[in-house]
């Protein structure tokens, strides 16, 4: 709890610690089953980001029982538990309340060896930065609510958001990782900034290398972006310097709040190509080296 880590870690013995996290939110896709899967994958992601193995989960439900058919909730819970089964995680309970607005998520408990905890700090100058999923879920979800999203774009973010970060987590640990975080509500640049706080490092993000979902460029250019994007930019504006040649729409996407986003991994330049090759071979096709950790200017992210 000393820092803004992805989850809390509690040491039980010299060789065992537990990881605990919780996340829930309102629907970002129309299909109840898909929403349940997205929420479960998103909640599990914090454990994977810290290198842990999730073991148990508990449902968190807010449901407007007087306005919405209970069959919708059944579909949401079915999506969640199916994703837990895929992750080999046991659902051990949960809690529900009546609410005017539907919300769903999970609390998750996992385990890890105390010496193997992956923090979001520890990146060193010379490291490469790998991002494992494209950006744009917040923008496309906003367009979906406004009935302006292309079906293919929606399908692409649903597929990504329901994909577990399990394999990426396992591969980064096998290869060797210095620091990691998952990219969620603070956007790519917000979470990158967290990796730099209270350190002497800086980062360069090559905007043209960042993978994007299809259709997100056009939506960003029209200004159809979530309010959280503007809050993210405002909060980190003193830490981020965007080069003049970077298009405005692309700078926006780098602040876009993500749901069940990919892992942002910092590791040595020597190990990065091997990890990237293994990820591509294991089906994480869109994993990309998007930048590097530098020594100057301290405390700044340069977007080139």
Residue pairs with C-beta under 8 A, 6 or more apart in sequence:
1 8
3 119
3 120
3 121
3 197
3 198
4 120
4 194
4 197
5 50
5 119
5 120
6 21
6 45
6 46
6 49
6 50
6 120
6 181
6 182
7 19
7 20
7 21
7 46
7 47
7 49
7 50
7 52
7 110
8 19
8 20
8 21
9 17
9 18
9 19
9 20
9 50
9 112
9 114
9 117
10 17
10 18
10 20
11 17
11 114
12 18
14 114
15 113
15 114
16 111
16 113
16 114
17 111
17 112
17 113
17 114
17 117
18 109
18 110
18 111
18 112
19 46
19 47
19 50
19 52
19 54
19 108
19 109
19 110
19 111
19 112
19 117
20 107
20 108
20 109
20 110
21 43
21 46
21 47
21 107
21 108
22 43
22 60
22 105
22 106
22 107
22 108
23 39
23 42
23 43
23 46
23 105
23 106
24 39
24 43
24 60
24 62
24 103
24 104
24 105
24 106
25 39
25 42
25 103
25 104
25 105
25 259
26 101
26 102
26 103
27 35
27 102
27 104
28 35
28 38
28 137
28 141
28 144
28 259
29 35
29 38
29 141
29 144
29 154
29 157
29 158
29 161
30 144
31 75
31 158
32 72
32 73
32 75
32 76
32 79
33 75
33 76
33 78
33 79
34 79
34 158
34 162
35 76
35 79
35 104
36 75
36 76
36 77
36 78
36 79
36 80
36 81
36 82
36 83
36 104
37 79
37 80
37 82
37 83
37 161
37 162
38 79
38 158
38 161
38 162
38 259
38 260
39 76
39 79
39 80
39 104
39 105
39 106
40 57
40 79
40 80
40 81
40 83
40 84
40 87
40 106
41 83
41 161
41 162
41 163
41 164
41 165
41 260
42 105
42 161
42 184
42 259
42 260
43 57
43 105
43 106
43 107
43 108
44 54
44 57
44 83
44 84
44 87
44 89
44 106
44 108
44 164
44 165
44 166
45 164
45 165
45 182
45 184
45 260
45 261
45 263
46 108
46 182
47 53
47 54
47 108
47 110
48 54
48 164
48 165
48 166
48 168
48 169
48 182
48 263
49 118
49 120
49 165
49 169
49 180
49 181
49 182
49 263
50 112
50 117
50 118
50 119
50 180
51 112
51 116
51 117
51 118
51 169
51 172
51 173
51 177
51 180
52 110
52 111
52 112
52 117
53 110
53 111
53 112
54 87
54 89
54 108
54 109
54 110
55 89
55 90
55 109
55 110
55 111
56 89
56 90
56 91
56 92
56 108
56 109
57 84
57 89
57 90
57 91
57 92
57 106
57 107
57 108
57 109
58 91
58 92
58 93
58 94
58 95
58 106
58 107
59 77
59 80
59 91
59 93
59 94
59 95
59 96
59 104
59 105
59 106
60 94
60 95
60 96
60 103
60 104
60 105
60 106
60 107
61 73
61 76
61 77
61 94
61 95
61 96
61 97
61 103
61 104
62 96
62 97
62 98
62 99
62 101
62 102
62 103
62 104
63 73
63 96
63 97
63 98
63 99
63 102
64 98
64 99
64 100
64 101
64 102
65 98
66 98
67 100
68 102
72 102
76 104
77 104
80 91
80 104
80 106
81 91
83 162
83 164
84 90
84 91
84 106
86 164
87 164
87 166
89 108
94 106
116 173
118 172
118 173
118 177
118 179
118 180
119 179
119 180
120 179
120 180
120 181
120 191
120 194
120 195
121 179
121 195
121 197
121 198
121 199
122 178
122 179
122 266
123 178
123 179
123 195
123 196
123 199
123 201
123 203
123 266
123 293
124 178
124 201
124 266
124 268
124 293
125 201
125 293
125 294
125 295
126 268
126 269
126 292
126 293
127 178
127 179
127 266
127 267
127 268
127 269
127 272
127 292
127 293
128 266
128 267
128 268
128 269
128 272
128 289
128 291
128 292
128 293
129 192
129 203
129 205
129 264
129 265
129 266
129 289
129 290
129 291
129 292
129 293
130 263
130 264
130 265
130 267
130 272
130 275
130 276
130 279
130 287
130 288
130 289
130 290
131 183
131 188
131 210
131 211
131 262
131 263
131 264
131 265
131 287
131 288
131 290
132 165
132 168
132 262
132 263
132 265
132 279
132 284
132 286
132 287
133 160
133 163
133 183
133 211
133 261
133 262
133 263
133 286
133 287
134 156
134 160
134 211
134 212
134 213
134 262
134 286
135 183
135 187
135 188
135 210
135 211
135 212
135 213
135 216
135 253
135 254
135 256
135 258
135 261
136 157
136 212
136 213
136 215
136 216
136 219
136 220
136 253
136 256
137 157
137 160
137 161
137 213
137 256
137 258
137 259
137 260
137 261
138 187
138 225
138 226
138 228
138 229
138 256
138 257
138 258
138 259
139 216
139 219
139 220
139 224
139 225
139 226
139 229
139 252
139 253
139 256
140 149
140 153
140 154
140 157
140 213
140 215
140 216
140 219
141 149
141 157
141 226
141 259
142 219
142 224
142 225
142 226
143 149
143 153
143 219
143 224
144 154
146 224
148 219
148 224
149 215
149 219
150 214
150 215
152 214
152 215
153 213
153 214
153 215
153 216
153 219
156 213
156 214
156 215
157 213
160 213
160 260
160 262
161 259
161 260
162 260
163 260
165 182
165 262
165 263
167 279
167 282
167 283
167 284
168 262
168 263
168 265
168 279
168 284
168 287
169 180
169 263
171 275
171 278
171 279
171 282
171 284
172 180
172 263
172 265
172 267
172 275
174 278
175 267
175 271
175 274
175 275
175 278
176 267
176 268
176 271
177 265
177 266
177 267
178 266
178 267
178 268
179 195
179 265
179 266
180 263
180 264
180 265
180 266
181 191
181 194
181 195
181 263
181 264
182 191
182 261
182 262
182 263
182 264
183 191
183 258
183 261
183 262
183 263
183 264
184 191
184 257
184 258
184 259
184 260
184 261
185 228
185 257
185 258
185 259
186 193
186 194
186 232
186 235
186 236
186 257
187 228
187 229
187 232
187 254
187 255
187 256
187 257
187 258
188 205
188 210
188 254
188 255
188 256
188 258
188 264
189 205
189 232
189 233
189 236
189 240
189 254
189 255
189 301
189 303
190 232
190 235
190 236
190 255
191 264
192 203
192 205
192 264
192 301
193 236
193 239
193 240
193 301
195 203
195 264
195 266
196 202
196 203
196 239
196 299
196 301
199 299
200 295
200 298
200 299
201 293
201 294
201 295
201 298
202 293
202 294
202 295
202 296
202 297
202 298
202 299
202 300
202 301
202 302
203 291
203 292
203 293
203 294
203 300
203 301
203 302
204 291
204 292
204 294
204 301
204 302
204 303
204 304
205 254
205 290
205 291
205 301
205 302
205 303
205 304
206 290
206 291
206 304
207 246
207 250
207 251
207 254
207 303
207 304
209 288
209 289
209 290
209 291
210 250
210 253
210 254
210 288
210 290
211 286
211 288
211 290
212 253
216 253
216 256
217 249
217 250
217 253
219 225
220 249
220 250
220 252
220 253
220 256
221 249
225 252
225 256
226 256
226 257
228 257
229 252
229 255
229 256
229 257
230 255
232 255
232 256
232 257
233 240
233 252
233 255
236 255
236 301
239 299
239 300
239 301
240 300
240 301
240 303
241 300
241 301
241 302
241 303
242 251
242 303
243 302
243 303
243 304
246 303
246 304
251 303
254 303
262 286
262 287
265 275
266 293
267 275
269 292
272 289
276 287
276 288
276 289
279 287
280 287
294 302
